[in-house]
Amino acid sequence: MKTIKSLFVYVSIAALSVNGVMAQGAASEDSTGLPGDHFSLQGALQLFEKAGSPEEFERFINKEDNNVNNLDLNGDGQVDYVRVIDKMENDVHVLILQVPVSATESQDIAVIEIEKNGEASAMLQIIGDEDIYGEQVIVEPDGGGADDAAFLNEFNSSNRGGPNAENVFSNNRIIVNVWLWPSVRFMFRPVYAPWVSPWRWNHYPAVWRPWRPYGWYAWKPRRHIYYGRPFVVVQTHRVVRAHSIYKPIRVVSVSCKSRHAVAMNHYKVTRTRTTVTGPRGNTGVRKTTTVSGPRGHVKARKTTIRRRG
């Protein structure tokens, strides 16, 4: 009996140790130096899922305790207010997350693209702006399956999961129906008027109190609460009609781009493609993504394979 108890204690301690090491490894992920490190796309989607309307969603993402927004794009020592603007066209919504960086300029942070694709069915993706994240980062609810680059992290890091050579020739991803999300149902009501945030540079809600941005090593464990949630990074634009509506109205800030130009130049993404053959003769395309950090050091390398045909 004593031996069984000792074995149970040993296994429990070992499991806790492994979990601790895994959590520490994820939390110790290095910063890319880009503004996108300080805005969680996964966190934003989780808040959107909980919100009852775009207006409430805007309040959620600008609440310090929700640990989604830590942006300071203009370097004034205060976290930026993120406003939400809905562009609607028939059964398509483009929900833009945007920061007024000065009296004359604004910068898009991300866009939630939503399409109704059935009587009681809708799909969405959130796309991080390339000037904020270094490249477009696409996140969607995780319905399982395989994508050309589906893995649950924000840095394209190979040490945090993703398809490998043994299981790459699997079925396509399952698209999650978001029709029952309260905010989605609200936006598709017949009487809905598209939400356009009334707030602008130096004119913000009375209840909003900007805080001093957290430094990276204080911020990353706060943002880490959204790691492993049911949202996955992919490389496929599925909400194509909404994306075509958004492209010509995207807003960028020249001063913001200039301010972060050095960090952007350090962040280099290269991809190579080669044809590979699976164990049963199936062919696919191997894609290797390398992310270079400051001073040319390789931050992460990810290799994925997509089934051909």
N, C-alpha and C positions, 0 to 999 in steps of 0.2 A: 504493500500500500504506500509505504514511504517512497519507494522507487517511482511509483506512478506520479505521486505528488511532485517529486523533484523534477521528473521529466516534464510535467505540465508547466512548472515554473520556468524551466529552462527554455521551453518552446515559446512561452509568452514573452520572456525577456528578449529572445532572439527576434521575434516578430516586431516588437516595439523598436528594437535597434534598427532593423531594416527600414521600417517606416520612417524613422527619424532621419536616417541617412538620405532616403529618397526625397523627403520634404526639404531637407537642408540643401540638397543638390539643386532642386528646382528653384528654391528661394535665393540661391547664390548666383543665379544667372546674371551674367555681366550686362551692363547697359550698352545699347548700341550708340548712345550719344544723340539719338534723334528725339524730337518732341513726342513721337508716338509711344515712347517708353512710359510716358506719363498720362496716357489715356487708355483705359482698358476697353477694348471692343467687346470682349466676352462679358465684362461687367455691364456695359451699356445695354447689351441685348437682354441680360437677365433683368435689369431694371425696366426695360421696355415691356418685357413679358408680364411684370407685376403691375405696371401702371395702368390706370383706367382711361387715359387719354394722352395725346401728345403734350398737353400743357402740364399734366402731372409728371410725365416723363422728364420734361425740362427741369422741373423742380428736383426730381430725384438725382439726376446726374450732376446737379450743382450743389448737392449736399455733401459736406466734408466727410461725414461718417459713412457714406456709401462707398468711398474709396474707388471711385471711377475716374474722377477728373483731378489731375494735379498739374495742369498745363500753365505755363507762363511764357507765352510765345513772344511777348514784347520785352521781357526781362525787366519789368517794373517792380518785381519783388512781391507780386500778388497773383494768386491763382485767377485765371481768366474765367469769365462767365461764358458758358456755352449756350447759345440760343438754338431753338429748334424751329425750322421752317418747313411746312408741308406743301409740296407742289403736287397737285392732283390732276389726273387726266383719265376720265372714265373710271375703269376699275383698277387703276394703277396709282400708287402713292410713292412719292419720293420725299423722304423725311431727312432733311439736311441738318447736320449738327455743325454749327458755325461759330467762330469766335471773332468778335469785333476787336481788332488789335490796335486800332487808332480811330480817330474821328473820320478818317477817309478810307480805311482799308479793313477788310475782313478776310478770314481764312477758313475754308471748309476743313473740318477735322475728319468727318466720316459722313456716310449717307446710308440710311436704311431704305432699301428698295423693296417694295411690297407689291405683289400682284394677286388679284383674285383669279383663280384658275378653275373655279367650279361654283356650283350653287352654294355650297358650304365648305369651301376650300380656298386656302391662300398660302402662298409661300413668301419667304423673305430672306434677304441677306443683308449684312452690314459690311460696308467696304471702307476701310481706312484710306485716307487720301495719301497719294504717293509723295507729296511734299511734306507730310507729317511722319510717314512710316518708311520712307525710302523707296517703296514700291506699293502698289495697291495690295492691301491685305484683306482678304475676303473671309468672313466668318458667318456660319449658318448654324441653326439647330442641328444637333447630331442625331441623325436617324439610323446610323450604322451603315455598313457596306464599305465599298472601296471608292476612292476618288483618285484623280491623278496626283494629288499631293495632300491627302487628308491626314492630319496629325494634330494632336491637341496641345499646341504651344503657340507662343507669340513670336518666337525668334527663329523658326525653321531649324530647331536644334535636333540633331539626330539622337541625342541621349534621352529624349522624352517621348518615345513611342512613334507609331507610324507604320505603314505597311512595309514588309520586307520581301526578300526574294522568294520566301517559301509560300507566301499567301497573296501575292500581287495579282494573280489571275482570278479575281473574284468578281462578284456581281457589282453593278453600279450602286451608288449610294441611294438610300431611302430618303426621300424628301419629306420633311416634317410639315404636317398641316398645322398652320398657326391660326386658323380661323377662330378658335376658342380663346385666344389671348384677348383679354378685355379691351386693350387699346386698339387691336385690329378690328374687332367688332364695332367699336365706337367710330372708327374712321370710315367704315363702310355703311354707316347708317344713312338713310335717304336724306335726312335733314342736316347732315354734317357739313359744317363750313371749315375748309382747310385752315389749320392752325398756323398762324404767322406770329412768331414771338414779337411783342411790342417793344422789347428791350434793345438798347443800342449802346454804343460807347458812352460811358459815364452816366448812363441812365438805366439803372437796374432795380429789381424789386426791393422794397424797403426791408424785407425779411432776410435778404441775402447779405452775408458778411464775408467778403473774401478773406482768405487765410494765406499765410506765408507758405509757399510751396515746400513740400518735404524734399529733402535731399534724397538721392537715389537709394542709399542704403537704409533710409527710414521708410521710403515709399514702397520698395519692392515687396516687403512682407505684408503691407496693407493691400496691395494689389493682388497678392498671391492667393487671397481668399477665393478668387474666381477661377484659379487654375483647376482643371479637372472637372469643371462644370459641363453640362451637356451642350456645349457649343464647340464646333470644330473649324479649324482653318483649312480652307480649300483653295483651289486655283481655277475654278470654273464659275463663270458668270451664268447663273441659272435664271435670274430675273431680268431677262433681256429687254423687255419693253421699257421697264423702269430705268434700266441703265442707259438706254438710248435717249430717254427724256432728260436724264441728269447731265450727261456729258456736255451739252452746249451751255448749261447754266452754272457749271462749276465755278466757284469763286476762289481765287488765290490772292495772296498778299505778296507784293514784291519785296517789301521790307522784311517780312517773315522769312521768305526764301533766302534773302541775302544774309540775314542774321544766322541762319542755320546752314549756310553753304558749306562750311568747313566740315561739319559733322556729316553732311550729306555726301560729300566727296569721299569721306572715309568709309562710308557704307557702300560697298560694291557687291553686286550680285551677279554671278556668272552662271550660266546654265549650259550644259553639254548634253546632247542626245545621241544615244547609240541604240541600235536594234539588238535585242536579246531574245534568247529562246528559252522557254520554260521547260520543266521536266517532261511534259507530255507533247512537246513540239509546238506549243503555243508561242506566238511571237508578241513582243510588246516593245515599248519605247522606254529606255532608261533615261531618267532625268536627274542630273546631279546639280544641286544648288549649293553654292558656297557663299557664305556671308563673311565679309572681311570687316573687322573692326578697326579702331584707331591704330595707326602706324603699320597697317598692312597685316596685322595678326589675324589668322583665320579664327573667327568666332564659332562657326558651326558649319557642318557640311551634311547635307541630306541627299540621299539617293532613293528615288522611288521609281517604280515601274508601272506603266499603264498597259493593260491588255489591248492589243490591236485587233480591230475587226468587230 
